[in-house]
Amino acid sequence: MADAFAIVVDDVTAGIVVRHEREKGFRFYASERRFYPIDGKIFRNPRAAIRSAGRLLVRDAEGAWGRAA
């Protein structure tokens, strides 16, 4: 298995995850502000990071960040 993966949700690059052996998972590095809430978080696998980023993308689309839609 590779040590790093791009995390893309609905054609939006959320960031990357990099394997960290001593932490037993993959650390997420956000590429956009809307994914900052999960920046630095350790995920069990890349798919878990994709799911989490997807939830943030939906939340952002629904205007949950307090911006006018």
Residue frames relative to the residue before (quaternion, step in Angstrom):
aa qw qx qy qz dx dy dz
M 1.0000 0.0000 0.0000 0.0000 0.00 0.00 0.00
A 0.5215 -0.6463 0.4647 0.3071 3.56 -1.05 0.78
D 0.4943 -0.6817 0.4681 0.2678 3.54 -1.27 0.38
A 0.7847 0.1652 -0.1044 0.5883 3.60 1.25 -0.22
F 0.0578 -0.7916 0.6083 -0.0046 3.55 -1.11 0.79
A 0.4079 -0.6470 0.5780 0.2845 3.55 -1.16 0.64
I 0.2305 -0.7498 0.6058 0.1331 3.56 -1.06 0.81
V 0.0373 0.8020 -0.5870 0.1045 3.54 -0.44 1.30
V 0.0271 -0.7863 0.6164 -0.0315 3.55 -0.87 1.05
D 0.8384 -0.0787 0.0133 0.5392 3.59 -0.70 1.10
D 0.6968 -0.4964 0.2499 0.4534 3.58 0.89 1.02
V 0.5728 0.5313 -0.3975 0.4813 3.60 1.22 0.44
T 0.3085 -0.7371 0.5682 0.1969 3.58 -0.77 1.01
A 0.2490 -0.7995 0.5365 0.1052 3.54 -0.41 1.29
G 0.7098 -0.3558 0.2721 0.5437 3.56 1.06 -0.75
I 0.4679 -0.6291 0.5128 0.3497 3.53 -1.18 -0.63
V 0.2177 -0.7100 0.6384 0.2022 3.52 -1.33 0.25
V 0.1382 -0.7757 0.6142 0.0442 3.53 -1.08 0.86
R 0.4712 -0.6824 0.4838 0.2798 3.55 -0.87 0.98
H 0.0532 -0.7602 0.6475 0.0040 3.53 -1.06 0.94
E 0.3477 -0.7884 0.4737 0.1819 3.55 -0.17 1.31
R 0.7104 0.4655 -0.2935 0.4388 3.60 0.77 -0.93
E 0.6975 0.4230 -0.2704 0.5112 3.58 1.20 -0.38
K 0.3811 -0.7726 0.4409 0.2521 3.58 1.34 0.09
G 0.7547 0.3084 -0.2376 0.5281 3.54 0.82 0.95
F 0.5466 -0.5864 0.4910 0.3412 3.53 -1.32 -0.45
R 0.2720 -0.7547 0.5769 0.1538 3.58 -0.80 1.02
F 0.3278 -0.7527 0.5492 0.1562 3.55 -0.96 1.01
Y 0.0931 -0.7608 0.6413 0.0353 3.55 -1.07 0.90
A 0.3302 -0.7871 0.4935 0.1672 3.59 -0.43 1.24
S 0.2617 -0.7615 0.5730 0.1529 3.54 -1.15 0.68
E 0.7574 0.2333 -0.1525 0.5904 3.57 1.32 -0.14
R 0.6566 -0.5544 0.3587 0.3646 3.52 -1.18 0.66
R 0.6616 0.5337 -0.3270 0.4128 3.59 0.89 -0.81
F 0.6914 0.4340 -0.2787 0.5059 3.60 1.24 -0.24
Y 0.3612 0.7582 -0.4709 0.2701 3.59 1.27 0.15
P 0.5979 0.5847 -0.3921 0.3832 3.66 0.95 -0.59
I 0.7558 0.3225 -0.2178 0.5265 3.62 1.12 -0.44
D 0.3695 0.7347 -0.4886 0.2913 3.59 1.27 0.16
G 0.8118 0.2379 -0.2018 0.4937 3.56 -0.82 1.03
K 0.5182 0.6497 -0.4118 0.3738 3.57 1.25 -0.20
I 0.3515 -0.7121 0.5691 0.2132 3.56 -1.14 0.71
F 0.1160 -0.7854 0.6070 0.0348 3.55 -0.87 1.04
R 0.6005 -0.5835 0.4150 0.3561 3.55 -1.13 0.66
N 0.7867 -0.0779 0.0915 0.6056 3.56 1.02 -0.87
P 0.6901 -0.4874 0.3235 0.4261 3.62 -1.20 0.29
R 0.6131 0.5614 -0.3586 0.4246 3.60 1.01 -0.70
A 0.6254 0.5277 -0.3378 0.4651 3.60 1.03 -0.71
A 0.6383 0.5127 -0.3222 0.4754 3.59 1.05 -0.71
I 0.6237 0.5340 -0.3332 0.4635 3.59 1.04 -0.77
R 0.6542 0.5095 -0.3170 0.4604 3.60 0.91 -0.87
S 0.6728 0.4992 -0.2978 0.4577 3.57 0.90 -0.92
A 0.6532 0.4972 -0.3068 0.4817 3.59 0.96 -0.84
G 0.6265 0.5445 -0.3294 0.4501 3.58 1.03 -0.73
R 0.6342 0.5178 -0.3275 0.4717 3.58 1.01 -0.77
L 0.6550 0.4991 -0.3169 0.4706 3.60 0.99 -0.78
L 0.6341 0.5324 -0.3327 0.4514 3.57 1.00 -0.76
V 0.6431 0.5001 -0.3138 0.4876 3.59 0.99 -0.81
R 0.6422 0.5270 -0.3154 0.4586 3.56 0.94 -0.91
D 0.6534 0.5089 -0.3055 0.4699 3.58 0.98 -0.87
A 0.6607 0.5169 -0.3019 0.4530 3.59 0.96 -0.86
E 0.6818 0.4738 -0.2775 0.4834 3.56 1.15 -0.64
G 0.5269 -0.6667 0.3973 0.3464 3.59 1.24 0.04
A 0.3295 0.7843 -0.4742 0.2268 3.58 1.19 0.43
W 0.6180 0.5526 -0.3551 0.4320 3.60 1.20 -0.16
G 0.6023 -0.6140 0.3447 0.3761 3.57 1.22 0.20
R 0.5237 0.6096 -0.4296 0.4118 3.59 1.21 0.24
A 0.5520 -0.5771 0.4741 0.3709 3.52 -1.22 0.41
A 0.3851 -0.7364 0.5122 0.2169 3.57 -0.90 0.93
